[in-house]
């Protein structure tokens, strides 16, 4: 199972183009569709992501890896490098939370990245990226968080991300 933009020309767009898309009407619409899709197809998608992790997938080992990664900094973002909402999440953190976050780009990690993605999906109930963890707990993605939480942007805008 690959993600929405994998293999499309958009995957090679610049970060500025990805950001412009994420902020556009169409980007907001796609984000809403992904959120709604997650509500209806969550269990099936988690199953497919787990299958994509391969036969050697060890749920306990992947969970331990997730917990170790999610505790490296107060904010940890599991990401795809070509995801517009991941780019937006990294930009927000870079601007407001310098030194307080870590990014784990899953694709370069190969099978380990697939195992981590499966562990994130099982832990958070979410299959889209980014997956944001604050103090080791899932809070959702960039623009939404169901069922894990309100999402990174909402927490930041309310001043509830790291208490500011």
Helices and strands as residue ranges (DSSP letters): G 9-12, H 15-23, H 25-52, H 59-70, E 75-79, H 84-96, E 101-105, G 107-109, H 111-124, E 131-134, E 137-140, H 152-158
